[in-house]
């Protein structure tokens, strides 16, 4: 496994947590089809805001991971990326 810097590992863990928050925020949103069919109420502004906040955090962390200096310094980017992707918590 490639040697990864601690801050990059933490970014990965933060990203995974943010993905979890995004998924949770998405699960409470009613489907558009259900709203149009009159089977559900539209999402509240608070629900939209929670989803947008989680999505923005995922994007911010994804960019931080992609722009991390380790990618320029490592001799084997593929191995480093594979090692990073293997981190699940």
C-alpha positions in Angstrom: 0.0 0.0 0.0 1.3 3.4 -0.9 2.4 5.7 1.9 -0.2 8.5 2.2 0.1 11.7 4.2 -2.0 11.9 7.3 -3.9 15.1 6.1 -4.8 13.3 2.8 -6.1 10.4 4.8 -8.2 12.7 6.9 -9.6 14.4 3.8 -10.7 11.0 2.5 -12.4 10.2 5.9 -14.0 13.7 5.9 -15.2 13.1 2.4 -16.8 9.8 3.2 -18.6 11.3 6.2 -19.8 14.1 4.0 -21.1 11.6 1.4 -23.0 9.9 4.2 -24.6 13.2 5.2 -25.5 13.9 1.6 -27.1 10.5 1.2 -29.1 11.0 4.5 -30.2 14.5 3.3 -31.3 13.0 0.0 -33.3 10.2 1.6 -35.6 12.6 3.3 -36.4 14.6 0.1 -39.6 13.5 -1.6 -39.3 12.4 -5.2 -40.3 14.9 -7.8 -42.7 12.3 -9.3 -44.4 11.8 -6.0 -44.8 15.6 -5.5 -46.2 16.0 -9.1 -48.6 13.1 -8.5 -49.8 14.7 -5.3 -48.5 11.8 -3.3 -46.0 13.9 -1.3 -45.5 17.4 -0.1 -42.6 19.4 -1.7 -39.4 19.5 0.2 -39.0 22.3 2.7 -36.5 25.0 2.3 -34.6 23.5 5.3 -34.5 20.1 3.5 -33.1 21.7 0.4 -30.6 23.7 2.4 -29.4 20.6 4.2 -28.9 18.8 0.9 -27.1 21.7 -0.7 -24.8 22.2 2.3 -23.9 18.5 2.2 -23.3 18.6 -1.5 -21.1 21.7 -1.3 -19.0 20.0 1.4 -18.6 16.9 -0.8 -17.4 19.1 -3.7 -15.1 21.1 -1.5 -13.5 17.9 -0.1 -13.2 16.3 -3.5 -11.4 19.3 -4.8 -9.1 19.3 -1.8 -8.2 15.7 -2.4 -7.6 16.2 -6.1 -5.4 19.3 -5.5 -3.4 17.8 -2.6 0.4 18.2 -3.2 0.9 14.4 -2.7 -0.3 13.7 -6.2 2.7 15.7 -7.6 5.1 14.2 -5.2 4.3 10.5 -5.4 6.2 8.4 -7.9 3.1 6.1 -8.4 -0.1 8.0 -8.6 -2.2 4.9 -9.5 -1.0 3.0 -6.4 -1.5 6.1 -4.2 -5.1 6.6 -5.5 -5.9 2.9 -5.1 -4.6 3.1 -1.5 -6.7 6.2 -0.8 -9.8 4.7 -2.3 -9.3 1.6 -0.1 -9.9 3.8 3.0 -13.5 3.3 4.0 -13.7 4.9 7.4 
